[in-house]
Amino acid sequence: MSAALELVNLAAGAKENVVGNVASIGYGLAAIGPGVGVGIIFGNGTQALARQPEAAGLIRTNQIMGFAFCEALALIGIVMGFVYQ
């Protein structure tokens, strides 16, 4: 009988544990977008610098701004896990 009670308590505790795990999985999925975005930004920025080295200042400025916006999305994703808990 005590084994059955332990199973019930374990299942009841699993509900709370699943919420945390789902938030972690959600953030992992949310981090894919900014990761791909950063890769695209720096990949295209490198190509642009190779094609027009004289525009290095403008290209680098745009790269940094794009990187900041992509990372802001990742930080919003991390905060949403705590907000909707």
C-alpha positions as CSV (number, residue, x, y, z in Angstrom):
1,M,0.0,0.0,0.0
2,S,2.8,2.4,0.8
3,A,4.3,1.9,-2.6
4,A,1.0,3.0,-4.2
5,L,1.0,6.1,-2.0
6,E,4.6,6.9,-3.0
7,L,3.6,6.5,-6.7
8,V,0.7,8.9,-6.2
9,N,2.9,11.5,-4.4
10,L,5.5,11.1,-7.2
11,A,2.9,11.7,-9.8
12,A,1.6,14.7,-8.0
13,G,5.1,16.2,-7.7
14,A,5.7,15.4,-11.4
15,K,3.0,18.0,-12.4
16,E,5.0,20.8,-10.8
17,N,8.2,19.5,-12.2
18,V,6.8,19.3,-15.8
19,V,6.0,23.0,-15.7
20,G,9.7,23.9,-15.1
21,N,10.8,21.5,-17.8
22,V,8.3,22.8,-20.3
23,A,9.6,26.4,-19.6
24,S,13.1,25.2,-20.3
25,I,12.1,23.5,-23.5
26,G,10.2,26.6,-24.5
27,Y,13.3,28.8,-24.0
28,G,15.5,26.3,-25.9
29,L,13.1,26.6,-28.8
30,A,13.0,30.4,-28.4
31,A,16.8,30.6,-28.6
32,I,16.9,29.0,-32.0
33,G,15.6,32.1,-33.7
34,P,18.1,34.5,-32.3
35,G,20.9,32.0,-32.9
36,V,20.0,31.7,-36.6
37,G,19.6,35.5,-36.8
38,V,23.0,36.2,-35.4
39,G,24.6,33.7,-37.8
40,I,22.9,35.3,-40.7
41,I,23.8,38.8,-39.6
42,F,27.5,38.1,-39.2
43,G,27.7,35.8,-42.3
44,N,26.2,38.5,-44.5
45,G,28.2,41.2,-42.8
46,T,31.4,39.3,-43.6
47,Q,30.4,39.0,-47.2
48,A,29.6,42.7,-47.4
49,L,32.9,43.6,-45.9
50,A,34.7,41.5,-48.5
51,R,32.8,43.1,-51.3
52,Q,33.0,46.7,-50.1
53,P,35.8,47.3,-47.6
54,E,35.4,51.1,-47.8
55,A,32.0,50.8,-46.1
56,A,33.4,48.9,-43.1
57,G,32.2,51.5,-40.6
58,L,28.6,51.5,-41.7
59,I,28.4,47.7,-42.1
60,R,29.9,47.1,-38.7
61,T,27.4,49.5,-37.1
62,N,24.5,47.7,-38.7
63,Q,25.9,44.4,-37.6
64,I,26.2,45.4,-34.0
65,M,22.6,46.9,-34.1
66,G,21.2,43.7,-35.6
67,F,23.1,41.6,-33.1
68,A,21.7,43.6,-30.2
69,F,18.1,43.2,-31.5
70,C,18.5,39.4,-31.9
71,E,20.0,39.1,-28.4
72,A,17.1,41.2,-27.0
73,L,14.7,38.5,-28.4
74,A,16.7,35.8,-26.6
75,L,16.5,37.7,-23.3
76,I,12.7,38.2,-23.8
77,G,12.4,34.5,-24.3
78,I,14.3,33.8,-21.0
79,V,12.1,36.2,-19.1
80,M,8.8,34.8,-20.5
81,G,9.6,31.5,-18.8
82,F,9.5,33.2,-15.5
83,V,6.5,35.4,-16.2
84,Y,4.2,32.6,-17.4
85,Q,5.2,30.2,-14.6
